[in-house]
Amino acid sequence: MSKAPSPTEIAARSEQTAPKLRQHLPPTPLERYAAFGEELDADVLVKSEHRQRTGSFKARGSMAKLLTLTAEERERGVVTASTGNHALGVGNALATLGGRGIVYLPENASPSKVAALKRFGLEIRAEGTDSGVLEPKARAYAAEHDLTYISPYNDPDIIAGQGTAAVEILEQLQGNDLDAVVVAVGGGGLISGIAAVLKEHRPDLKVYGASPERDAAMAASIAAGQIIAIEGQETLSDGTAGSIEPGSITFDLCRQLVDDWVLVSEDAIKQALRTVIDTEHQLIEGSAAMAFAAARARHKELQGKRVAIVSCGGNISSTTLAKALA
């Protein structure tokens, strides 16, 4: 893969991309969660990406990437690999801008996400259960058929698109300080974009990366000093599940930008999901709940601080929700 862009380069690209995205995607609110803040004894602000179009931050990166393609390239077709949310973002961008797409999806993907993808008219290819296996297949197919591959995270345009959420956070802070941000981590695109933008303007900000104990590929890779494959187990945080593509530019960005890695148990994710539903009446998915759980795990460090939690998505099926709340 190509050399990783610097955090400063990603931040600049995010700020250039933000006005273009606003023509197609609405800003999401930055909301104070008083009950959770009271529990942490902190000022908790939540970037509500679960209220973004398609129900996830992934709409940003997908739209940002597809805006760089010509109408002819989009019409010829794009190929992607996804656990669901990224594919929904690609489907939404194609429906908005025009074009067609093929998505390689895990066989155990959420049925509600699969149904939504079909409504967007995407061609679905369900193979295996690990995004680390699906990504090379999708890349190879795209190359063989002269189509554009849209990575879920391993692309500067995708990362810059995700970073536009942080551009909005800075605007919504209206000049006020921010001490920390907590972000769920799968392939690392979201945290790379958000941390690059926020640290460019708030260099003392502390960045917490949250991953499930059962499937923490990026945290394990950072600890090992290189991208490694792990045996991930099923997790409520299905949006962050899967391996990291060899050579991914997000590895170096995460190594530079993330200050602390928080590994979260399944019980802690469930408890956080219940808390958000009970106190804020907001429906979020497991990967978003995981960020709340990570903040809860670091409550002593966050005491008295202003902290942003990125609620990355709200695409949870009724079956998964019922299991989580049982």
Secondary structure, DSSP 8 states (H G I E B T S, - for coil): ------HHHHHHHHHHHHHHHHTTS----EEE-HHHHHHHTSEEEEEEGGGSGGGBTHHHHHHHHHTTS-HHHHHH-EEEE-SSHHHHHHHHHHHHH---EEEEE-TT--HHHHHHHHHTT-EEEE--S-HHHHHHHHHHHHHHTT-EEE-SSSSHHHHHHHHHHHHHHHHHHTT----EEEEE-SSSHHHHHHHHHHHHH-TT-EEEEEEETT--HHHHHHHHTS---------S-GGG-S---TT-HHHHHHHHH--EEEEE-HHHHHHHHHHHHHHH-----HHHHHHHHHHHHTHHHHTT-EEEEEE-B----HHHHHHHH-
